Amino acid sequence: MMKTALFAAAAALATVATAAPAMAKDVPVRHGDLDLTSAKDQKTLARRIDRAARKACDVQYGRLPSADVMNCYQEAHTAGRTQMASVIDDARLGG
């Protein structure tokens, strides 16, 4: 069963839903403070998404994650990066 992970769009005060694994928790990722037309700020958002995916799936540093945890992380990370691409495209179009 898939659970919806919400990544908060702080600038627009809205949330966007993406599919994530059942074990994932909802973790907000803010980006309203970033200029997403800037490569530097895009990298910052990518780092935030990575941290959020790790937190959502309870990936712990220094421990070998189970296959379920790694699958969760990979799916949550992919969903976040897909959403990131959409937000960047909107920023480039002036939205």
DSSP file (Angstrom, degrees, kcal/mol; ACC not computed):
  #  RESIDUE AA STRUCTURE BP1 BP2  ACC     N-H-->O    O-->H-N    N-H-->O    O-->H-N    TCO  KAPPA ALPHA  PHI   PSI    X-CA   Y-CA   Z-CA
    1    1 A M              0   0    0      0, 0.0    21,-0.5     0, 0.0     2,-0.3   0.000 360.0 360.0 360.0 137.2    0.0    0.0    0.0
    2    2 A M        -     0   0    0     19,-0.1     2,-0.3    20,-0.1    20,-0.1  -0.711 360.0-153.5 -96.5 145.4    1.3    3.4   -0.9
    3    3 A K  E     -A   20   0A   0     17,-2.3    17,-2.2    -2,-0.3     2,-0.6  -0.869  20.9-116.3-113.6 150.1    1.1    6.4    1.4
    4    4 A T  E     -A   19   0A   0     -2,-0.3     2,-0.5    15,-0.2    15,-0.2  -0.767  24.8-156.6 -88.8 124.5    1.0   10.0    0.3
    5    5 A A  E     -A   18   0A   0     13,-2.3    13,-1.7    -2,-0.6     2,-0.5  -0.855   9.3-146.0 -98.2 134.3    4.0   12.1    1.4
    6    6 A L  E     -A   17   0A   0     -2,-0.5     2,-0.6    11,-0.2    21,-0.4  -0.885  11.3-168.3-105.1 127.8    3.5   15.8    1.6
    7    7 A F  E     -A   16   0A   0      9,-1.5     9,-1.3    -2,-0.5     2,-0.2  -0.966  25.2-132.8-112.0 115.5    6.2   18.2    0.8
    8    8 A A  E     -A   15   0A   0     -2,-0.6     2,-1.0     7,-0.2     7,-0.2  -0.471   5.1-148.3 -75.6 134.0    5.2   21.7    1.9
    9    9 A A  E  >> -A   14   0A   0      5,-3.2     5,-1.6    -2,-0.2     4,-1.1  -0.812  16.6-173.1 -98.9  91.3    5.6   24.5   -0.5
   10   10 A A  T  45S+     0   0    0     -2,-1.0     3,-0.3    19,-0.3    -1,-0.2   0.845  77.3  55.3 -59.5 -38.3    6.3   27.3    2.0
   11   11 A A  T  45S+     0   0    0      1,-0.2    -1,-0.2    -3,-0.1    -2,-0.0   0.900 118.0  33.2 -64.4 -40.1    6.3   30.1   -0.6
   12   12 A A  T  45S-     0   0    0     -3,-0.5    -1,-0.2     2,-0.2    -2,-0.2   0.474 101.8-129.1 -95.0  -2.5    2.9   29.3   -1.9
   13   13 A L  T  <5S+     0   0    0     -4,-1.1     2,-0.3    -3,-0.3    -3,-0.2   0.895  72.6 112.8  53.0  42.4    1.5   28.0    1.4
   14   14 A A  E   < -A    9   0A   0     -5,-1.6    -5,-3.2    -7,-0.0     2,-0.4  -0.879  58.8-135.9-134.6 166.4    0.4   24.9   -0.4
   15   15 A T  E     -A    8   0A   0     -2,-0.3     2,-0.4    -7,-0.2    -7,-0.2  -0.938   7.6-153.0-125.0 152.5    1.2   21.3   -0.3
   16   16 A V  E     -A    7   0A   0     -9,-1.3    -9,-1.5    -2,-0.4     2,-0.4  -0.982  15.6-137.1-123.4 134.6    1.8   18.9   -3.2
   17   17 A A  E     +A    6   0A   0     -2,-0.4     2,-0.3   -11,-0.2   -11,-0.2  -0.741  23.3 175.2 -96.3 138.0    1.2   15.2   -2.8
   18   18 A T  E     -A    5   0A   0    -13,-1.7   -13,-2.3    -2,-0.4     2,-0.3  -0.961  36.6-101.0-133.8 155.1    3.5   12.5   -4.2
   19   19 A A  E     +A    4   0A   0     -2,-0.3   -15,-0.2   -15,-0.2    60,-0.1  -0.571  47.1 165.6 -76.3 136.1    3.4    8.8   -3.9
   20   20 A A  E     -A    3   0A   0    -17,-2.2   -17,-2.3    -2,-0.3    52,-0.1  -0.939  42.3 -74.6-143.2 164.0    5.8    7.3   -1.4
   21   21 A P    >   -     0   0    0      0, 0.0     3,-1.4     0, 0.0   -19,-0.1  -0.123  44.3-109.4 -61.8 159.0    6.2    3.9    0.3
   22   22 A A  T 3  S+     0   0    0    -21,-0.5   -20,-0.1     1,-0.3   -18,-0.1   0.810 116.3  53.6 -59.6 -33.3    3.8    2.9    3.1
   23   23 A M  T 3  S+     0   0    0     45,-0.1    -1,-0.3   -20,-0.1     2,-0.1   0.593  85.9 107.8 -81.9  -8.3    6.5    3.1    5.8
   24   24 A A    <   -     0   0    0     -3,-1.4     2,-0.2    33,-0.1    33,-0.2  -0.405  60.2-143.3 -71.4 143.2    7.4    6.7    4.9
   25   25 A K        -     0   0    0     31,-1.5     2,-0.4    28,-0.1    31,-0.1  -0.657  30.3 -95.2 -96.9 160.2    6.3    9.6    7.2
   26   26 A D        +     0   0    0     -2,-0.2   -19,-0.1   -21,-0.1   -21,-0.1  -0.655  46.5 179.5 -76.1 127.0    5.2   13.0    6.0
   27   27 A V        -     0   0    0     -2,-0.4     2,-0.2   -21,-0.4    29,-0.1  -0.980  21.7-134.7-132.2 119.4    8.2   15.3    6.0
   28   28 A P        -     0   0    0      0, 0.0     2,-0.5     0, 0.0   -21,-0.2  -0.485  13.5-162.2 -73.5 142.8    7.8   19.0    4.9
   29   29 A V        -     0   0    0    -21,-0.2   -19,-0.3    -2,-0.2     2,-0.2  -0.962  10.7-153.2-124.5 111.2   10.5   20.4    2.5
   30   30 A R        +     0   0    0     -2,-0.5   -21,-0.1   -21,-0.1    18,-0.1  -0.579  28.8 158.0 -86.9 148.0   10.5   24.1    2.4
   31   31 A H    >   +     0   0    0     -2,-0.2     3,-2.0   -23,-0.1     5,-0.1   0.292  43.5 105.4-146.1   4.5   11.8   26.0   -0.6
   32   32 A G  T 3  S+     0   0    0      1,-0.3   -23,-0.0     3,-0.1    -2,-0.0   0.712  81.0  57.0 -64.5 -19.2   10.2   29.4   -0.3
   33   33 A D  T 3  S+     0   0    0      2,-0.0     2,-0.3     0, 0.0    -1,-0.3   0.400  96.4  86.1 -90.0   2.9   13.5   30.9    0.7
   34   34 A L  S <  S-     0   0    0     -3,-2.0     2,-0.9     7,-0.0    -3,-0.1  -0.782  71.4-137.8-109.7 148.0   15.3   29.7   -2.4
   35   35 A D    >   -     0   0    0     -2,-0.3     3,-2.2     1,-0.1     6,-0.4  -0.868  21.2-166.6 -96.7  98.2   15.7   31.1   -5.9
   36   36 A L  T 3  S+     0   0    0     -2,-0.9    56,-0.1     1,-0.3    -1,-0.1   0.417  80.9  69.1 -76.7   4.4   15.1   28.0   -7.9
   37   37 A T  T 3  S+     0   0    0     54,-0.1     2,-0.4    55,-0.0    -1,-0.3   0.524  87.4  86.4 -87.6  -8.2   16.4   29.5  -11.1
   38   38 A S  S <> S-     0   0    0     -3,-2.2     4,-2.0     1,-0.1     5,-0.2  -0.785  74.5-144.9 -94.3 131.4   19.8   29.4   -9.4
   39   39 A A  H  > S+     0   0    0     -2,-0.4     4,-2.0     1,-0.2     5,-0.2   0.871 101.7  55.7 -60.6 -37.6   21.9   26.3   -9.6
   40   40 A K  H  > S+     0   0    0      1,-0.2     4,-1.7     2,-0.2    -1,-0.2   0.930 109.9  43.9 -61.9 -46.4   23.2   26.9   -6.1
   41   41 A D  H  > S+     0   0    0     -6,-0.4     4,-2.3     1,-0.2    -1,-0.2   0.807 109.0  57.7 -71.4 -29.0   19.7   27.0   -4.6
   42   42 A Q  H  X S+     0   0    0     -4,-2.0     4,-2.3    -7,-0.2    -1,-0.2   0.900 107.0  48.9 -64.4 -40.0   18.6   23.9   -6.7
   43   43 A K  H  X S+     0   0    0     -4,-2.0     4,-2.2     2,-0.2    -2,-0.2   0.883 108.8  53.5 -65.4 -38.0   21.5   22.0   -5.0
   44   44 A T  H  X S+     0   0    0     -4,-1.7     4,-2.1     1,-0.2    -2,-0.2   0.931 109.8  47.2 -61.5 -45.1   20.3   23.2   -1.7
   45   45 A L  H  X S+     0   0    0     -4,-2.3     4,-2.5     1,-0.2    -2,-0.2   0.895 109.0  54.6 -63.9 -39.7   16.8   21.9   -2.4
   46   46 A A  H  X S+     0   0    0     -4,-2.3     4,-2.2     1,-0.2    -1,-0.2   0.901 108.7  48.7 -60.8 -40.7   18.2   18.6   -3.6
   47   47 A R  H  X S+     0   0    0     -4,-2.2     4,-2.5     2,-0.2    -1,-0.2   0.902 110.4  51.3 -64.7 -41.0   20.1   18.3   -0.2
   48   48 A R  H  X S+     0   0    0     -4,-2.1     4,-2.5     1,-0.2    -2,-0.2   0.897 110.0  49.6 -63.1 -40.0   16.9   19.1    1.6
   49   49 A I  H  X S+     0   0    0     -4,-2.5     4,-2.7     2,-0.2    -1,-0.2   0.907 109.9  50.9 -65.7 -41.5   15.0   16.4   -0.3
   50   50 A D  H  X S+     0   0    0     -4,-2.2     4,-2.2     2,-0.2    -2,-0.2   0.938 112.2  46.2 -60.8 -46.9   17.7   13.9    0.4
   51   51 A R  H  X S+     0   0    0     -4,-2.5     4,-2.5     1,-0.2    -2,-0.2   0.904 112.9  50.5 -62.0 -40.9   17.5   14.7    4.2
   52   52 A A  H  X S+     0   0    0     -4,-2.5     4,-3.2     2,-0.2    -2,-0.2   0.906 109.6  49.8 -65.2 -41.1   13.7   14.5    4.1
   53   53 A A  H  X S+     0   0    0     -4,-2.7     4,-1.6     2,-0.2    -1,-0.2   0.901 111.9  49.0 -64.3 -39.8   13.7   11.2    2.3
   54   54 A R  H  <>S+     0   0    0     -4,-2.2     5,-2.8    -5,-0.2     4,-0.4   0.920 115.1  44.2 -63.7 -43.3   16.1    9.8    4.9
   55   55 A K  H ><5S+     0   0    0     -4,-2.5     3,-1.0     3,-0.2    -2,-0.2   0.917 110.6  54.3 -67.7 -43.0   14.0   11.2    7.7
   56   56 A A  H 3<5S+     0   0    0     -4,-3.2   -31,-1.5     1,-0.3    -1,-0.2   0.830 118.1  35.5 -60.4 -33.2   10.7    9.9    6.2
   57   57 A C  T 3<5S-     0   0    0     -4,-1.6    -1,-0.3   -33,-0.2    -2,-0.2   0.320 110.5-117.8-106.3   6.5   12.1    6.4    5.9
   58   58 A D  T < 5 +     0   0    0     -3,-1.0     2,-0.5    -4,-0.4    -3,-0.2   0.887  44.1 177.1  59.1  44.2   14.1    6.4    9.1
   59   59 A V      < -     0   0    0     -5,-2.8     2,-0.5    -6,-0.2    -1,-0.2  -0.699  14.8-155.5 -76.7 123.3   17.5    5.9    7.4
   60   60 A Q    >   -     0   0    0     -2,-0.5     3,-1.4     3,-0.1     2,-0.1  -0.888  12.9-122.2-109.3 130.0   20.1    6.0   10.2
   61   61 A Y  T 3  S+     0   0    0     -2,-0.5     3,-0.1     1,-0.2    -1,-0.0  -0.385  96.6  25.7 -65.6 142.1   23.7    6.9    9.6
   62   62 A G  T 3  S+     0   0    0      1,-0.2     2,-0.4    -2,-0.1    -1,-0.2   0.431 104.8  95.9  85.2  -1.6   26.2    4.3   10.7
   63   63 A R  S <  S-     0   0    0     -3,-1.4    -1,-0.2     0, 0.0    -3,-0.1  -0.953  78.6-119.8-122.6 142.2   23.7    1.5   10.3
   64   64 A L        -     0   0    0     -2,-0.4     2,-0.1    -3,-0.1    -3,-0.1  -0.702  38.4-133.0 -77.3 116.4   23.2   -0.8    7.3
   65   65 A P        -     0   0    0      0, 0.0    -6,-0.1     0, 0.0    -1,-0.0  -0.356  16.2-113.0 -73.5 151.3   19.6   -0.2    6.2
   66   66 A S     >  -     0   0    0      1,-0.1     4,-2.4    -2,-0.1     5,-0.2  -0.255  31.8-104.3 -71.0 167.6   17.2   -3.1    5.5
   67   67 A A  H  > S+     0   0    0      1,-0.2     4,-2.6     2,-0.2     5,-0.2   0.885 123.0  53.2 -61.6 -38.7   16.0   -3.7    2.0
   68   68 A D  H  > S+     0   0    0      2,-0.2     4,-2.5     1,-0.2    -1,-0.2   0.914 109.5  47.7 -63.3 -42.8   12.6   -2.2    3.0
   69   69 A V  H  > S+     0   0    0      2,-0.2     4,-2.8     1,-0.2    -2,-0.2   0.917 112.9  48.4 -65.1 -42.8   14.2    1.0    4.3
   70   70 A M  H  X S+     0   0    0     -4,-2.4     4,-2.8     2,-0.2    -2,-0.2   0.901 112.0  48.9 -65.5 -40.2   16.4    1.4    1.2
   71   71 A N  H  X S+     0   0    0     -4,-2.6     4,-2.5     2,-0.2     5,-0.2   0.924 112.0  49.6 -63.2 -43.3   13.3    0.9   -1.1
   72   72 A C  H  X S+     0   0    0     -4,-2.5     4,-2.9     2,-0.2     5,-0.3   0.948 112.6  47.1 -58.0 -50.7   11.4    3.4    1.0
   73   73 A Y  H  X S+     0   0    0     -4,-2.8     4,-3.0     1,-0.2     5,-0.2   0.928 112.7  48.7 -58.5 -47.9   14.3    5.9    0.7
   74   74 A Q  H  X S+     0   0    0     -4,-2.8     4,-2.4     1,-0.2    -1,-0.2   0.905 114.6  44.8 -62.6 -41.7   14.7    5.4   -3.0
   75   75 A E  H  X S+     0   0    0     -4,-2.5     4,-2.4     2,-0.2    -1,-0.2   0.914 115.8  46.2 -69.3 -42.0   11.0    5.8   -3.7
   76   76 A A  H  X S+     0   0    0     -4,-2.9     4,-2.4    -5,-0.2    -2,-0.2   0.905 114.1  49.2 -65.8 -40.8   10.7    8.8   -1.5
   77   77 A H  H  X S+     0   0    0     -4,-3.0     4,-2.6    -5,-0.3    -2,-0.2   0.921 111.9  48.0 -64.5 -44.7   13.8   10.4   -2.9
   78   78 A T  H  X S+     0   0    0     -4,-2.4     4,-2.3    -5,-0.2    -2,-0.2   0.914 112.0  49.7 -62.8 -43.0   12.6    9.8   -6.5
   79   79 A A  H  X S+     0   0    0     -4,-2.4     4,-2.2     1,-0.2    -2,-0.2   0.914 112.4  48.2 -62.5 -42.2    9.2   11.3   -5.7
   80   80 A G  H  X S+     0   0    0     -4,-2.4     4,-2.5     1,-0.2    -2,-0.2   0.905 111.7  48.5 -64.5 -42.0   10.8   14.3   -4.1
   81   81 A R  H  X S+     0   0    0     -4,-2.6     4,-2.2     2,-0.2    -1,-0.2   0.860 110.2  52.4 -68.4 -34.4   13.2   14.9   -7.0
   82   82 A T  H  X S+     0   0    0     -4,-2.3     4,-1.6     2,-0.2    -1,-0.2   0.929 112.0  45.5 -64.1 -44.4   10.3   14.5   -9.5
   83   83 A Q  H  X S+     0   0    0     -4,-2.2     4,-2.3     1,-0.2    -2,-0.2   0.886 109.5  56.1 -65.4 -38.2    8.4   17.2   -7.5
   84   84 A M  H  X S+     0   0    0     -4,-2.5     4,-2.6     1,-0.2     5,-0.2   0.912 104.0  53.5 -59.1 -44.0   11.5   19.3   -7.4
   85   85 A A  H  X S+     0   0    0     -4,-2.2     4,-2.4     1,-0.2    -1,-0.2   0.892 109.1  49.2 -59.5 -40.1   11.8   19.3  -11.2
   86   86 A S  H  X S+     0   0    0     -4,-1.6     4,-2.2     2,-0.2    -1,-0.2   0.913 111.3  48.2 -65.5 -43.0    8.2   20.5  -11.5
   87   87 A V  H  X S+     0   0    0     -4,-2.3     4,-2.1     2,-0.2    -2,-0.2   0.887 111.8  50.2 -66.1 -38.5    8.8   23.3   -9.0
   88   88 A I  H  X S+     0   0    0     -4,-2.6     4,-2.4     2,-0.2    -2,-0.2   0.917 108.9  51.6 -65.2 -43.8   12.0   24.3  -10.8
   89   89 A D  H  X S+     0   0    0     -4,-2.4     4,-1.6     1,-0.2    -2,-0.2   0.917 109.6  50.2 -59.2 -42.9   10.1   24.4  -14.1
   90   90 A D  H  <>S+     0   0    0     -4,-2.2     5,-3.3     1,-0.2    -1,-0.2   0.905 110.1  50.4 -60.9 -41.5    7.5   26.6  -12.6
   91   91 A A  H ><5S+     0   0    0     -4,-2.1     3,-1.3     4,-0.3    -2,-0.2   0.892 108.7  51.5 -63.9 -40.0   10.2   29.0  -11.3
   92   92 A R  H 3<5S+     0   0    0     -4,-2.4    -1,-0.2     1,-0.3    -2,-0.2   0.810 108.7  51.7 -66.9 -29.6   11.8   29.2  -14.7
   93   93 A L  T 3<5S-     0   0    0     -4,-1.6    -1,-0.3    -5,-0.2    -2,-0.2   0.394 124.7-104.0 -88.2   4.1    8.5   30.1  -16.2
   94   94 A G  T < 5       0   0    0     -3,-1.3    -3,-0.2    -4,-0.2    -2,-0.1   0.569 360.0 360.0  89.2   8.2    8.0   32.8  -13.7
   95   95 A G      <       0   0    0     -5,-3.3    -4,-0.3    -6,-0.2    -5,-0.1   0.431 360.0 360.0 -91.7 360.0    5.5   30.9  -11.6
